[in-house]
Amino acid sequence: MDLAIQFILQLTPFANIHAMDDYADVLTYLVGYWEWDIEAYRTYLNPNLRADNTYIVFCALVFLTMAEWMHFVYSGLTSEELRQRIHAIGHRTFAILAVIPRLGVIIIHNMELVVIADSPVLACALIAASMFPALIFPLVLSGARELRLWISNRWRSQRAPKRNGIEAISLTMTGHSGSNPVVAVKPIVDEIEVSHRHNRHLRSSEPSSTSREEMTFKASPPSMFE
């Protein structure tokens, strides 16, 4: 949708209006813009007003009246009133409305191609050929760029989860490998210390050899020779 709006705005005086800071200059530019349209329609209608192409003449009169109305309404405004009206309507909407009378010139010539051509297919081909350098080729080029950008973004988004998964696995393995020595060594050290304590306890509780002999001597019965 944004691409279509940008493409339509290229046909309008939107860039020139948006680039001007002084609305007095904008008003002068628009008045001259519509005066050119009025002169173009009058030049076209003078030799063709009595022609048999009634629909073409009717269409030209409609666009001529539209251009005259735009020129009549906006040429009487001050720069401040024009600024307020443009802000109320919107810069893009106003630019599209301003270009409609000029697009009528192209529409009328396309209607003439349809009338003169022997077949609708030939007329469509001629119209497409006339639009190719200004409209069709830039539109196809912009669409190709947008499609390539969309494909590259989709490819990157598909590769991102795989990279995140690989990084998570590598970090997990690194964490396990770093924590394994501590987990493996600590119980061994604790067991050795407990074993030493147990041995010291047994040694401290075991009677000495001298006291053992004395206990054995006292406990033995008296001999008959005594």
C-alpha positions in Angstrom: 0.0 0.0 0.0 2.8 2.4 0.8 4.5 1.7 -2.5 1.3 2.5 -4.4 0.8 5.8 -2.5 4.4 6.8 -3.1 4.0 6.0 -6.8 0.8 8.1 -7.0 2.5 11.0 -5.2 5.2 11.0 -7.9 2.6 12.1 -10.4 1.5 15.0 -8.2 3.1 18.3 -7.2 3.5 16.9 -3.6 7.3 17.2 -3.6 7.3 20.8 -4.8 4.6 21.8 -2.3 6.3 20.0 0.6 9.7 21.6 -0.2 8.4 25.2 -0.1 8.3 26.9 3.3 6.5 30.1 2.2 2.8 29.4 1.2 2.8 32.4 -1.0 5.2 30.6 -3.2 3.0 27.5 -3.0 0.0 29.5 -4.1 1.8 31.1 -7.0 3.0 27.6 -8.1 -0.5 26.1 -7.9 -2.1 28.9 -9.9 0.4 28.5 -12.6 0.0 24.8 -12.5 -3.8 25.0 -13.1 -3.4 27.8 -15.7 -1.3 25.4 -17.8 -4.1 22.7 -17.6 -6.7 25.3 -18.7 -4.6 26.4 -21.6 -4.0 22.8 -22.7 -7.7 21.9 -22.7 -8.6 25.0 -24.6 -6.0 24.3 -27.2 -7.3 20.8 -27.6 -11.0 21.8 -27.8 -10.7 24.5 -30.3 -10.1 22.2 -33.4 -12.1 19.2 -32.0 -15.2 20.9 -30.6 -17.2 20.1 -33.8 -15.7 16.6 -34.2 -17.7 13.4 -34.1 -15.9 12.1 -31.0 -18.6 13.4 -28.6 -17.4 11.4 -25.6 -13.9 12.7 -26.0 -15.1 16.3 -26.2 -17.4 15.7 -23.3 -14.5 14.3 -21.2 -12.3 17.3 -22.1 -15.0 19.7 -21.1 -15.4 18.0 -17.7 -11.6 18.2 -17.0 -11.4 21.8 -18.3 -14.3 22.8 -15.9 -12.5 21.1 -13.0 -9.3 22.9 -13.7 -11.1 26.2 -13.9 -12.9 25.6 -10.6 -9.6 24.8 -8.9 -8.0 27.9 -10.3 -11.0 30.0 -9.4 -11.3 28.8 -5.8 -7.7 28.8 -4.8 -6.4 31.8 -6.6 -8.6 34.0 -4.4 -7.1 32.7 -1.1 -4.3 34.3 0.9 -1.2 32.3 1.8 -2.5 31.8 5.3 -5.9 30.5 4.1 -4.1 28.2 1.7 -1.9 26.9 4.6 -5.0 26.2 6.8 -6.8 24.4 4.0 -3.8 22.2 3.1 -3.3 21.3 6.7 -7.1 20.5 7.1 -7.2 18.3 4.0 -3.7 16.9 4.3 -0.6 17.4 2.1 -1.0 14.1 0.3 -4.7 14.4 -0.3 -4.4 17.9 -1.5 -1.6 17.0 -4.0 -3.7 14.2 -5.4 -6.7 16.5 -5.8 -4.5 19.1 -7.5 -3.2 16.7 -10.1 -6.6 15.3 -11.2 -7.2 18.0 -13.9 -3.8 17.4 -15.4 -4.3 13.6 -15.5 -7.3 14.3 -17.7 -5.0 15.3 -20.6 -3.5 11.8 -20.5 -6.9 10.2 -20.1 -8.3 12.0 -23.2 -5.3 11.0 -25.4 -5.7 7.3 -24.2 -9.4 7.6 -25.2 -8.3 8.8 -28.7 -6.0 5.7 -29.0 -9.0 3.4 -28.2 -11.2 5.1 -30.8 -8.5 5.2 -33.5 -7.2 1.6 -33.0 -8.9 -1.2 -34.8 -9.0 -3.6 -31.8 -9.0 -3.2 -28.0 -5.8 -5.3 -27.8 -3.9 -2.9 -30.1 -5.2 0.0 -28.1 -4.1 -1.5 -24.8 -0.7 -2.2 -26.3 -0.3 1.3 -27.5 -1.4 2.7 -24.1 1.0 0.4 -22.3 3.8 1.5 -24.7 3.1 5.1 -24.0 3.2 4.5 -20.2 6.3 2.3 -20.2 9.1 4.9 -19.7 7.3 7.0 -17.2 5.1 4.6 -15.2 5.5 0.9 -16.0 9.3 0.5 -15.9 9.7 2.5 -12.6 6.9 0.6 -11.0 8.3 -2.8 -12.1 11.8 -1.7 -10.8 10.4 -0.6 -7.5 8.4 -3.8 -7.1 11.5 -5.9 -7.9 13.4 -4.1 -5.2 10.7 -4.5 -2.6 10.4 -8.2 -3.5 14.2 -8.7 -3.1 14.2 -6.9 0.2 11.3 -9.0 1.4 13.0 -12.2 0.4 16.3 -11.2 2.1 14.4 -10.3 5.3 12.5 -13.6 5.3 15.7 -15.6 4.7 17.4 -13.8 7.6 14.4 -14.4 9.9 14.5 -18.1 9.1 18.2 -18.4 9.8 18.1 -16.5 13.0 16.3 -19.2 15.1 18.8 -21.8 13.8 21.8 -19.6 14.9 20.2 -19.0 18.3 19.7 -22.7 18.8 23.3 -23.5 17.9 24.6 -20.8 20.2 22.3 -22.0 23.0 23.6 -25.6 22.6 27.2 -24.5 22.5 26.7 -22.3 25.6 25.0 -25.3 27.4 27.9 -27.6 26.5 30.4 -25.0 27.6 28.6 -24.6 30.9 28.5 -28.3 31.5 32.1 -28.8 30.6 33.1 -25.9 32.9 31.0 -27.2 35.9 31.9 -30.9 35.6 35.4 -30.7 37.1 34.0 -28.8 40.2 31.2 -31.2 40.6 33.4 -34.3 40.2 36.3 -33.2 42.4 34.4 -31.8 45.3 32.7 -35.1 46.3 36.0 -36.9 46.1 37.7 -34.4 48.3 34.9 -34.7 50.8 35.0 -38.5 50.8 38.8 -38.4 51.5 38.4 -36.0 54.3 35.6 -38.1 55.9 37.8 -41.2 55.6 40.7 -39.5 57.4 38.4 -38.3 60.1 37.0 -41.8 60.5 40.5 -43.3 60.8 41.5 -40.7 63.4 38.4 -41.5 65.4 39.2 -45.2 65.3 42.8 -44.7 66.4 41.8 -42.5 69.2 39.2 -44.9 70.5 41.5 -48.0 70.2 43.5 -48.9 73.5 47.3 -48.9 73.4 49.3 -52.2 73.5 50.6 -51.7 77.1 47.2 -51.2 78.5 45.9 -54.2 76.4 48.6 -56.5 77.9 47.8 -55.3 81.4 44.2 -56.0 80.9 45.0 -59.4 79.5 47.3 -60.2 82.5 44.7 -59.2 85.0 42.0 -61.0 83.3 44.0 -64.3 83.1 43.4 -66.9 86.0 46.1 -67.6 88.6 48.4 -70.5 87.8 48.5 -73.6 90.0 52.2 -73.1 90.6 51.7 -69.9 92.5 
